[in-house]
Amino acid sequence: MIQNVNKVAAAVVGVSGYSGMEAARILSEHPGFSLALAVSDRWAGARLGDRLPISGASSDVTVTAQADAVDRLGSVAVVFLCTPAEVSMDLAARALAAGARVVDVSGAFRLPASAYPRWYGFTHSCPELLAEAVYSLPEATGAGDRLRHARLVSNPGCYATASTLAVLPLLSAGVIEREGIVIDAKSGTTGAGRAPREELLFSEVADDFSAYSPGRTHRHVGEMEAVALEWTGRSVALTFCPHLLPVRRGILSALYLKTAAPVSDLAATLRRAYEDEPFVRVVDGAPPRLSDVNGTNDCRISVHAAAPGRVVVFSALDNLVKGAAGQAVQNMNLALGWAETAGLPVAPGAMRGAAVGA
């Protein structure tokens, strides 16, 4: 609970993107934050309540153009960057210099500087900030006290969150083999962002299903392998292929793993890892569905027998909440010493579709 707290002024930069829209909705209903600054060139000059289904003081915030917002970053305590990685690098430096704390939802601070040309296609412009950035997947990477002192928090990617939560405890316990990990992942169209692209038009996506970025070309591969190495001491070479579902939101990942352990032992390992975690649930029976998690900050995981010596682990989450804005708020709740559940949706369907289509 957050009791007798003066609300913390927050900014969302990139508020007209899907992750930014979700962040604004969550913050507008959060007991500890006040949404004081909303930034978007696309919506500049508009009243935020006229663009999003929110109420209260947040609805009266006038959206500010990015160039005009730079000088106002010092007026808030926390900045949520829902911007492309190239933009986040510059804005993070400016916000930190202005005295604000930053949560970056892009991939601008997830990897070592040397990895950016390969995985992101550019040279990192602020390598000095990478040293102090705290990468935090709260349930798995043990950021803990480092978050309380962090000025810059790096939010994990949506695919990386779904897959890492499913596999990291098993790697750490040594109950699966490092070789031959295959991740077959599917995401709704909001995972590709809101910029207009022909391949994301309704007529292109509806009644269809396709793979993209096969092999080792998707940037989340580098992120997942780096996390596995840092937190388990075990290097892995993942086979990862994402697919585009003809739905708006949600991720369902299927991880094919080699193991000599029975399914019951793997499920028990995962349950022990997450028994005190409010947002990760290991379930029995049927694999989780998108409808179980969409609109929530939950991740649901199940383990099933596959071929002899192999299992399949399913992991489902909402790419805009637990995969982006919800996890960003969860991280800042922890950084501020609040309950990590504060202001976050947990009931299935509570926010289904709310931040899509404005």
N, C-alpha and C positions, 0 to 999 in steps of 0.2 A: 504493500500500500504506500501511496505517496500522501503524507499528511502534513498540513500546514506549510506547504512549500510555495515559495514565490515562483511563478511560472518562468521557465527558461525561454528566452526569445530565440527563435530558430528561423533559418532561411532555407528554402528549397530552390536550388538553382537547376533549371531545366524542368520547370513545373509542368510544361505542356507535353512532355514525353510520358510514356506509360509508367515508368518507375517514379517519375516526379509527381504525377497525378496521384499515384497510390500513396506516396510519402505525404503529400499535402492532406489527403483524406485522413490518414492515420494521425497526423499531428493535430489536425483540427479537432479531433475528439480525445486527444491525450490529456490526462489530468495534470501533467507536469510541464508541458510545452505550450507556448503560444506561437502560432505561425505569424511572424512579424514581417517577413520579406519573401515574396514569391517572384522568381526571375524567369523571364522567357521573352525572347524577341518576338516569337509568334503571337503571344497574347499581350504584348506590352500595351498598357493603358486600360486594359479591361479589368473589371471587378472580378475577383477570383470566384465568387459565388455564382457569377453568370456563366462560368466555364465548367465548374465542377459542382456536383450535388453535395455541397457542404453548407453548414449553417453556423451561426454564432459569429464571433469577432473575425474569424478567419475569412468568412465570406466577403467581408468588406475590404479586405486587403486589395490594393491596386497593384496589378502585375507590373514589374519594372523591367525595362530592357537591360540586357546583360551589361552593356557599356556603362549605363547609368548606375547599375547596382554595385559596381566595383568599389566605389567610394562609400558605400553603405554597409559593407561587410563587417565593419567594426561595431555596428549598432546591434549586432546579435551575438549570442554566446556560442551557438552551434550552427554550422553550415552543412547541409546535406547536398552533396554534389551528385546530381543525376544527369550528368553530361558525358559526352564522349571522352575517352581517355586523354586525347590530345588537349582538350579544353580543360579537363580536370587538373592536369599538371600545373597549368598557369594559375587557375583560380584557387587551387589549394594553397599555393605559395602566397598569394595575395590575402586570402582569408586568415592564414596563420600569422602573417605579418601584421594584420589588423587586430589580432588578439583573440580571434574566434577559434573554436575547436572544429575539426572537420571530419565528417564521415564521407568517404568517397565510394559511390556505388559502381563506378566504372572500374576498369582494370589498371588504372594508372599507377597503383602502388602495390601490386600483388607479387611482383617478380623482381629478381635482381636486375640491375641496369643492363647487364650484358645480355639478358634474355629478350629485351624488348625488340631489337631489330628482327629477330626470328619470329616471335609470336605476335607482335603488334605492327611490325613493319615500319617502326620509327626509332630514332635514338632518343632516349629519355632526357628531357630537358632539366629535370630537377633531381639528379641522382642523390644529392645530399639529403633529400627528404625521405628517400627509401630506407635509410638507416634508422629513422625514428618512426616510420609507419608501423602500426600494429595490425597485422592481418588477423582477423578474429572471426572464426566460425565457433561461436560460443560453446557448443556442446562437444567439440572435438579437439580444438587446438589449445585449450587451456590458457587463454589470454589473461584471465584473472586480474591480478594486481597491475599488470602492464596496462590494461584498459583504463584503470583509475587515474593513471598519470599520462595517458596518451593525449597528444594534441591532434594527431592524425590517425584515423582508423581506416583500414582498408577492408571493405566489405567483399566477401567471396562472390564469385560468379554463380549464376543460377544452376547451370549444369554441374559445376564443381561442388556446390552445396549438396545437391541430391546424391551425387555419386560418392563424395567423400564421407558423408554421414553413414552411408551403407557399408563402406569398405574399410575405413580407417581403424576401427576397433579390432577388426578381424586381422588386419596386417600387424597391428601392434601386439596382438596376442600370439601371433605366429601360427594361427590355425588354418590359414590358407596359403597357397603358394604365390610367390611374387610374380612368377611367369604366367603368361597366358590369360591375363585379366582382360576380359572383353566387356565393354560398356556400350549397350545399345539403348540410346536415349531418344525420347520424343518430346517435343515442346509445342505449345500453342504459338500462334503467330505473333503475339505481343513480345515474345522473346527476341524478335528481330528488330524491335524498335518501331518508332512511329513515322519515320521519314518515308515519304511515298516511294514505293518501288513496284515495278510492274509485276514481279513474281509474287507479291503479297496481295495483289488485288483479289477481291472476293471471287471473281470468275476464274482466277488462276488456282486458288487454293481449295475452293469448295469441291467436294466429291473427289478429292485427289489425296495423294500421300506420297511424299518424296524425301529422299536423303539429301544431305548437303555437307560440305566440308569433310569428306571422308578421309580416312588415313590419319596422318599426323599434321593436319593443317589447321584444326580448330584451336584457338588460343587457350581454351580451358584445359587442353591436354597438358600444356606446360604448367599451368597452375596446379592441377591435380597431382602431377608427378613431383612438383616442388614441395607441396604440402606433405605428401607421403614420405618423402626423403627426410624432411626436417623433423616431423613429429614421430616417426617410427624408426628412423635410422635405416630404413629399407628402401633401396631404389627400386622403382618399377618402370616398365615400359608398357604403357596402356594401349590397347586397341579401342578406339572410341569413334563412334559414328552417330551424329545427331540426325534427327528426322523432323520434318515439319508436319504437324498435325493440322487438320482443317478445323481447329477450335481456337478460341481466343487466348486461353490461358491454361497453365498447368504444365508440369513436367512429370513424365513417368520414365524412370530408368530401369533397365534390366541389366544386372551385372552377372556375368558368367564366370565362375571361379573354380579353380582346381583345389581339391581338399581331400584329405583322408578322414576328416572328422564327420560325424553324423550331423544331420540338419539340426537336431535338438541342441547339440553343443554350440553350434554357430549362433542359433537364436538366443541361447543363454548368454553367450558372450556379448551380444548386442544389448540384451536387456540389462546386464550388469553395467554396461557403459552408459546407458541412458536412463537408469531407473529413477534418478532424481532430476531429470530434465523435463521441463513442462511442455516442450514443443516437439519432442521426438517420441514416437510410439512404435514399438515393435509388436506387430499384430500376428495372430494365428489365422488359419483358414485361408480364405481367398486373398489374392494379392490386393494391395490398395488400389483405389480408383481415383481419378482426378476429382470426382465429385466428393470424395472424402476430405479433401484438403483445400480445394479452391476457395478463396476468400479467407483463409486462415494463415497463421504463422506456423502451422504444423508440418512435420515431415513424418510420413508413415512408411514403415519398412517391414518386409516379410521375407522369410527364407524358405526355399523349396528344393527338393531333390530334382536333379536333372539327369544326365547320363551318369554311369558309374564313375565315381571319383570327381564329380562336378555338381555344383549347386547353382541355382539362380537366385539372386537377391533382388527384390523389387523395392524401389524407393520412389515415393510420390510427394510432390509439393507444389505450391502455387509459385510460379516463377516471378510474379510481381510482389509477393509478400515475403515468404521465407526466402525466396531466391533473390530478393532485392530490397525493397523499401521496408518491409517488416523486420528483416534481419538488421538493417541499418539502425532502426529505432531500438531494437533489442540490444544491439551493441552500445548505443549511447545511453540507454537505461542503465546498463551495467557500469559504464564509464562514470556516470553521475551518482552511482551508489543506490540506485532505485531497484525495485523488483524488476527482473527482466521481462516479466509479463505485462508491465504497466502499459495500458493503452493499446494493446495488441489483440487482434481478433483471434479467437480460439474455437468458436462454434462453427461447425461446417455450414457454409452458405451465408455466413453473416455479412460478407462483403462481396458476394459473387457478382462479378461483372460491374461493380460500382465505379471503378476508375477507368472503364473502357468505353470509348465511343463518344466522349465529350468533344 
